[in-house]
Amino acid sequence: MGKLVTVSAKVGEELKRRADELRINISALVRRALEDEIKSMELQSVVETLKEEIKTAPELPEGTIVSIIRGIREGRTFVG
């Protein structure tokens, strides 16, 4: 996992009390939530980059995609 650092957040007493009552492992929850958010934002970045790439990509001649799909269905391989 590498070197660990401390991340802190302030929460209300009631929220902390309820989390303790429910035996919620706050450290694990925060770690998992942060990992999920990072993955989500990285994916969003990749999607945005792909959208920009698609905008600048040249158009394919009509029928190209249909031809590729038919080739795949018939067991041929496509080499672009």
C-alpha positions in Angstrom: 0.0 0.0 0.0 2.9 2.3 0.5 3.4 5.1 3.0 0.3 6.1 4.8 -0.8 9.6 5.7 -3.5 10.9 8.0 -6.6 12.5 6.5 -9.1 14.1 8.9 -12.6 15.5 8.7 -14.9 17.1 11.2 -18.3 15.6 11.7 -21.1 16.4 14.1 -21.2 14.6 17.5 -24.5 12.9 16.6 -23.2 11.5 13.4 -20.1 10.1 15.1 -22.2 8.6 17.9 -24.5 6.9 15.4 -21.5 5.6 13.4 -20.0 4.2 16.6 -23.4 2.6 17.6 -23.5 0.9 14.2 -19.9 -0.1 14.5 -19.0 1.6 11.2 -15.2 1.5 10.5 -14.9 5.1 9.6 -11.3 4.8 8.4 -12.2 1.9 6.0 -15.3 3.7 4.8 -13.4 6.9 4.0 -10.6 5.0 2.3 -13.1 3.1 0.2 -15.1 6.2 -0.6 -12.0 8.1 -1.6 -10.8 5.2 -3.8 -14.2 5.1 -5.5 -14.3 8.8 -6.1 -10.8 8.8 -7.6 -11.7 5.9 -9.9 -14.8 7.7 -10.9 -13.0 11.0 -11.7 -10.2 9.2 -13.6 -12.8 7.4 -15.7 -14.6 10.7 -16.3 -11.3 12.2 -17.5 -10.8 9.3 -19.9 -14.3 9.6 -21.2 -13.8 13.3 -21.8 -10.5 12.7 -23.6 -12.2 10.1 -25.8 -15.0 12.4 -26.7 -12.4 15.0 -27.8 -10.6 12.4 -29.8 -13.8 11.3 -31.5 -14.6 14.9 -32.5 -11.2 15.3 -34.3 -11.1 11.8 -35.8 -11.8 11.6 -39.6 -15.2 10.2 -40.6 -15.2 6.6 -41.8 -16.6 5.9 -45.3 -20.2 4.8 -45.4 -20.6 1.1 -44.8 -17.3 0.6 -43.0 -18.8 -0.3 -39.6 -21.4 -2.6 -41.2 -18.6 -4.3 -43.1 -16.5 -4.8 -39.9 -19.5 -6.2 -38.0 -20.3 -8.6 -40.8 -16.7 -9.7 -40.9 -16.7 -10.4 -37.2 -19.9 -12.4 -37.3 -18.5 -14.5 -40.2 -15.3 -15.1 -38.3 -13.0 -12.9 -40.3 -10.6 -10.6 -38.5 -10.3 -6.9 -39.2 -7.0 -5.2 -39.5 -7.3 -1.5 -39.7 
